[in-house]
Amino acid sequence: MRTMKLLVLFAFVAVGLLQAQEKTLYVNLERIFEDYYKTVNANIAFEDQKKDFEARLSLIRDELRNLDQQAQQLDEESRNDLLPREARETSQRKLQAIIQRLREKNRELEQSRQEGLQNLQRIRTKREEDLVTDILAVIDKYADEQGATHVIEVSGKTFNRVQVYLRYPKEKDVTEIILKLVNQGHEDELKAAKEKLEGIRKAANERMEAEAGRPR
């Protein structure tokens, strides 16, 4: 019986020693990523690329509108009994050619849209991977300096958008520390970049609203 008690006591001591050797830190990687100065600059570059992509699509849509207007005019002429038969037949032939161009231009628009979106997604994915790698390197270095054995990321969500960690010791949250480290020496650049990005996105929203209001 005494042996059993000693074994149980030893087990508790061993667990206590193991826990004493462990040190866990908590970090909100999503917040760090969004407020990282390189992320904001990358978002500015991405918005510029998206603007170029939307401008190319807008040019094709303008061509489609012009062709559609021509098609409507030719259709009216081909049905106008007041015009000579030869003129109506000529309008009908031109109309068929315009319809063919409309089909080709629609295919061009859809192909350009799909290829452009895929390219933008590839760019965004690659940049996100590079930025996360930079941030994780800073976190690893800080964890080593602090002698941490575990670093837990707390911004993750479950399938129904509920946080994985509903409660954790906030005094061990090092998000603000990591944010200062990744942005050290770039505070003014970060502030200016945020203001620039906000202006770009505001202008983009205004363009979208204007485009939505244009006749199709």
HELIX and SHEET records of a PDB file:
HELIX    1   1 ARG A    2  GLN A   21  1                                  20    
HELIX    2   2 LEU A   29  GLU A   34  1                                   6    
HELIX    3   3 TYR A   37  ARG A   79  1                                  43    
HELIX    4   4 ARG A   85  GLN A  146  1                                  62    
HELIX    5   5 LYS A  170  LYS A  172  5                                   3    
HELIX    6   6 THR A  175  VAL A  182  1                                   8    
HELIX    7   7 GLU A  187  GLY A  213  1                                  27    
SHEET    1   A 2 THR A  24  VAL A  27  0                                        
SHEET    2   A 2 HIS A 150  GLU A 153  1                                        
END                                                                             
